Amino acid sequence: MDTNTNISPLKQPINDKKLKRLVILGAGESGIGTALLAQQQGYDVFVSDSGEIKEPFKSTLQNSNIDFEEAQHTEEKILSADEVMKSPGIGEKNEVVKKIRAKGIPVISEIEFAYRYKGNSKIIAITGSNGKTTTTALTFCMCQLGGADCAMVGNIGYSFARQVAEGPKALYVIEISSFQLDDIKTFRPDVAVLTNITEDHLDRYDYKVQNYINSKFRIVENQQPGDVFIYNLDDDTTIKNITKYNIKSTLYPITMSKELPQGAYLANAKMHLKWKGEEMQMSINDFKLKGKHNQYNSMAASLASTAVDIRKEKIREALQTFESLEHRMETVATIKGVEFINDSKATNVNSTWFALESIEEKPIILILGGVDKGNDYSSMKEMVTEKVKAIVCMGINNQKLHEEFGGLVESIVDTTSAVEAVQAAFHFATKGDVVLLSPACASFDLFKNYEDRGNQFKQAVKNL
């Protein structure tokens, strides 16, 4: 795939029939991006947010003369829409969404809207319960090093729609959540990556795991035989479900358990990448990112980059130099021999399991807690018993954490702020220990988002 041609956004006539009025629910990054692109494309745009619209989003709407409301949803204005773009944070149980559905107004996601106007650009789309942010950033790093005219968008950085409106590229590397996939119609990535599937966001899926699995697999539903699907052969949930869907794209698995004729696998501490009769090998000791989970991420990113014609030496260079992301196993400081690690982006049980697994031969004081999304902590118990000496709960309701882990560790205490949590963890720690913030929960009981939680943790560490 040629990814080095500069692309301008596609000007398409709006649907012949009169698809003119686009109502956007939610004025976060995806909502604002959609509003800017829709206005550029000639839609009559109205943005509605039930809360206060944060700066600089409000200024953007005002400066662009886009009609909006905040702290309310005016049903008359919303239900006059020809189409609604629903921001990913708004669930189906929302009363306004129910009325939109009842009236039969089409509802789409921001990635669906942006897809209409991306021209002939290529898309690498990455989803999964864990590892998608690192895989996205690593893939983007490889493509950038390889000279592609590309942008990293979606859950990481700018929204896809804003990028298409303001800085169109020949290649988009997109991190996509299940919520964004729920409302696609035609969205079709040239390369789709599914890192893994573990129970997450079950509160949004009627506590039915299959609903969440179906959502993740939507990433491939519009793919055709010339497209590429990269998936994890070692992920039980993926493998148990992959045959349920009519997948037309070409499959490129990744694994640590056997050799493959095509795809990527680990054998004898080496990554083998096999693509259309060619093979690349690289020692995992040369990977900058450490830990088993990052070996999976590295294989997935390497395959995705190969699929858009990034040269092997550039992939190798990225694997040797790429640093981990902020809020993802980020070393903050070492104070009196105690290492502090910020893994605030671990918002589900599996992410926290991987974080614990990657820390070797050091006792851990684990900071857990937040908004429980229907978590099943049973998979963590063996790891906690083996590696964790104390748990600091950081949330408004920590009862479930006490019930699950109280008998497994020497100490478990409650805190209600990052400062309290850091001080309590430091109290339990001795030289050679690790204090790990890896909450396994969403952040919005005490914090704005996982970044705010991670930043407050880092500040509290620096203030010790």
N, C-alpha and C positions, 0 to 999 in steps of 0.2 A: 504494500500500500504506500503510495507517495504521500508523505505528510509535510512536504516542504513548499507547497504552493500557498500564497496568501489568499485568503478567502474573504469576500465581503458578505454580509448577511443577505439571505435570500429575500427578495421582495416578492411576496405571493399575493395574489388577489385574495381578499377575505372571502370565505365561502359564498358562492354565488347567491345563496338564498337570502342572506341578510344577517350573517353572523357578525354583528357590529358591536354589541354591548358586552364587554367583558367585565364581570365583577370579580374582584380579588379579595378573598377572605384571609386576613392576616397581613400585617405590614412589617414583617421581618425581612431578612435578606432575600428569601425566595419571592415574597410578595412584591417587594420594591423592584427587583430585577424583572419580574413579569410585567409590572406596570410600565416600566421604561421601554421594554421591547414591544409591548402591545401598543403603546402610544406611537412609537416609531413606525409600526406597521398599519396605523390608521384606525385602530379600534377606538370606540368610545369607552373609556376606562373609568371604573369607580373602585376605590379601595376602602374596605371596611374592616376595622379592628375593634374587638370588644374591650381591649385595654388601651392604655395610653401608648401612643406611638413614640418610640425612642428617637432621640437625635442620634445620628444624622439622617435617619430615614425620613423623619417629618420634613426636614429642610429639603431633601431631595424631591419629595412630592410637591412641596410648595414652589420650589424653583422651576420645576418642570410643568407647573400648572395642571397637575393631575388631581381630579376631584377625589376627596377622601373624607372619612369620618373616623373618630376615635371614641373609645369608651362607650360604644353602642353599636348595635346592628339595626339599621332601619330596614325592616322587612320589605316595605314597598319598593325601595331602591334596589335591594338585593334580588328580589324575586322578579324584577323586570329584566334580568340578565338573559342574554342568548346563550351564555356559557359562563361557568364559574371556575376560577382557579382557586383551589383550596390549599392553603399552606399545610406542610406536613405535620405540624404540631396540633392541628385541629382534627379531632376524632369524629367518627360517624354518630356518636351519641349526642353531639352538639345539636341543640334544638333548631337552629337556623339551617344546619346541614340537612336535618330530617325534612324540613319544609322544602328545601331546594330539591331534594330527591323526590319528594311526594309530587312536586309540580313537573317532574320529568326534565328539569334543566340539566344539560350535560355538565359533569364535573370532571375536571382534569387536574393533573399535577403540573408543577412548574417545569419539570424536565420534559413533559409531553409538549407543553407550549413552546419551549425553546427549540425542541427538535424540529418543529415545523419550519423554522427559519434558519437552520444551521447550514443551509446550502449543501455543497457536496463535501463538507468536512467529514473527517473520520471521528469515530467515538470509541474510546475504551471505557467501559462502564464496570465499576467494581462494587460489589455488595457482599454481605456476609455478616454474621453476628460478631465476629472478632477479626481483627487484623486488616479491616478494609482501609482504615486511615493510613496506616503504615504502608500497605501495598500500593495505595493510590499515590502517596508522596514519593515512594521509591520508583514507581513506574514513570511518574512525571520527571523525576531526576534523570532517569535513563533516556527518556525521549528528548529532554532538553540537551543533555550532553551529546546526544546523537544528532543534534542540529535541527530537530523538528520544530515547526512553527506551532507551538502548543500552549495550552493553558490548563491549570488544575482547578477544577470547579466542583460545585455540589456541596456536600456537607463540610467541605474543607475549602476555605477561601470564598471567592465570589460565587454567587449563584450562576448556574448554566445560562439562564436567561439574560442576566446582566452582562455576562461576558459576550454573548452573541450580539447584544445591543451596542455595547461600548467598545469592544475590542475583539472582533471575530478572528478566529484562528483556523488553521487547517486541521488541527487535531485537538480534541478535548479529552482530558483524562478526568472522569467524573466519579466521585464517591457518592453512592446512592443508598439511601435507607429503604427499608421495606415500606415505610409510609409514602415515600415518593413513587414507589413502584405500584402502589395500590390504585392509582388513578391514571395509569398510562393507557393509551389506545393504540398508537402506531409506533411508539418509541422503539428503535431498533439499533442497538450498538453493533459496530463491526466486530468488536472483541468484548465479550462478556466474561467477567471473573466472579465466581462464587467461592469465597474463601472457606466458609464452613457454615453450619447452621446449628445453633444451640438455643435453648429456650430463652426468649427475650421478648419484651414488650407484650407479654401475654394479656395484660390489661386492655390492650387495644384490639386484641383478636379473640374476644369472648373466652379467654383462658383455654383456647383450643390450639394446641401446637400445630396441627395440620393447617389451620388458617394462616399461621405465620410462615410455615414452609411454602405453602402455595404462593404467598406474596413474594418470597425470595426468588422462586423459580420464574416469576414473571419477567425477569431480566432477559430470558431467552425466548419468550413466547413469539416474538415477531422476527427472530433471526432466520436466515436462509442458509442453504448449503455452503455458500462461499464465506459465511461468517464463522467466527471462532468462539468456542465455549471452553473456558479453563475452570476446572473444578478439582476438589480435593478427594482423591480416591480413598483416603484414610478416614474421612469423616462419615461416620455411620449413618447419620440422618440424611446426608446428601445421597449416599449410595442406595439407601432403602427407598428413596423417593424418586430418583432420577428417571426410572422407567415409567412413571405415572404420567409423564408429560411428553407431548409430541415435539421432541427437540430435533430441529432440522439442521442445525449448525454442525460444524466439524468439531469433534471432542478432543481436547488436549488435557489429560489429567495430570495431577502432580501427586507424588507419593514418596513415602520413606520405606515402603514395605517390599518393593520388587522392582525389577528392571522393566522398562516400557519400550515399545517400538516407536511411539511418538508421545511427546510430553516432557515432563521433567521429573527426575527421581534422584534420591540420595543413595549412594552405595560406597562403602569404604571411605567415609568422610569426604566424599566428593559429590558435587552437584553435576548431574548429566542432563543436558538440555538437548532433546532430539526434535528437530524441526525439518520436515521435508527432505529427509535423507542426509541432513548435516547434523553434526554433534559438537556441542561445546562442553568442556569440563572445567570445573573450578573447585579447589579445595574449600570446604566450609570454614576452615581456619582463617581464610583470607576475607571472609565476610565481616564487614564492620559491625553489622547488627548481630548480636549474640542471642542465644536461646532457641529452643526447638521451634517455637511459634514463628520466630523470625526467619527460620530456614524455609518454612512453608511460604511466608510472605515473599521471600526472595525468589523462590521458584516461580510463584505466580506472576510476579512483576517481570521476571526475565522472559517468561513465555509471552506475556502480553506485549512487551516491547519488541520481541522478535517478530510478532505477528504484524507489526507496523513498520517492519524493515529497519529497525535500529541495529547497528552493527555490533557484533559480539564484543569487540574491544571496548566499546562504550558501555555496554551492559556490565562488563567485568570492572571497569573503572568505577561505575556507580556503586556496585556491590562492595568495593574496597573502601569507598570514601563516604557513603551516605550515613549521616548522623540520625539518631532517633529524634522523634518529634517532641515538641513541648507537650507536657501532660501525658506522655506515653513512656513509662519507665525512664523518666528524666531524672538524672542525678542532680540534686539541689545543692547539697553541701555535706561535708563530713565535720562533725563537731565533737570534740573530745573522743575521737575514735568511733563515733556513731554515724553511719551513713544514712542520709535522708533521701528517699526516692519518691517522686511525684508521678503517680499513675492514675491521675484523676479521671482520665478518659475511660478507665475500666468501669463501665456502668452496668455490667452483667457478671454473673457468676463465672462464666467460662474465662472472661478476660482476667479476672482476679486469680483463677486457677493457674493460668499461663504465667502471670506475674510471679506467683509463688514458686512455680516450677523453675523459672529462670534464675532464681537466686540460690546459689549453691553454698552449702557449708557455713552459713551464717545464721544465727538465731534472728527471728523476725518479730518485730512488734507491728501488728497489722492494724491500720485504721480503716474501719469498715462502716457502712451505713449510709442512709439517705432514704429516698423513696423506693420502697420495695415494689417491683413490677410483677409480683407473683413468683418470686425467686424460689427455686429448689436448691438448697445449700448442700444436699447430700454428697454431691460430687467433690465438694471442697474439704470434707471432713478429714479424710485420710491425710491430705496435704497439710491441713492446719495442725493436726496431731503431730505430724512429723517435723514441721518447720517453725511453727508459731509459738512463742512463749507467752505473749500477752495480746489481747485485743482491746483496742480503744474504739468504742462505738461513737459515731458522729452523725446524729440525726435526731429528729423529734420523737420518733417511736422506735425504740431499740429492743422491744420485748422479744421479737422473733430471733434476733441475733443471740440474745441470752439463752433462749431455749435450745437453739441449735448448737452453740459453741461453748456454753458455760462450763460444761464438764470436761472440755478438751484442752483447755489452756490454764496456766497458773493463775492468771488474773484477767478480768473483763470489767471495763468501767464505761460509764456514760459521759459524753461531753456534748455541748451544743454549739460549739464554734471551732473554727480551725485553730485558733490560738490555744483554747483549752485542750484540744486533741493533741497538738504538738507538744505542749508542756507535759501532759499525762504520759505520752509515749516516751519522751525523753527521760522521765522519772523511772520508767520501767527498764530503760536501755542501759547496757554497760558497753564498755569498749569492745569493738568487733561486731556489734549488733547492727541490724538494718531496721530503720523505721520506714515502713512502706504504706503510703496512702494508695490504696487500691480498693475503692469502696463497694464494688459489686452492685451498686444501686445508682439510680438517677439522683440528681443534685438539688432539685428545685424545692426541697423543704427549707433549706438554710441558705441556698446560694442561687444566683441567677442562672447558672449553667455550669458545666464541668470545668470550663476555663476559669470562671470566677472562683470555684472551689480550689482548683490547682494553684491559682495565683495567691489566694489567701493563705494556703498551706505554705507556699514558698516564702511569703512575707513573714509568717510566724516562725519559720525555721531561721530566717535571717535575723530575727529579733531575739533569738535565744541568748 
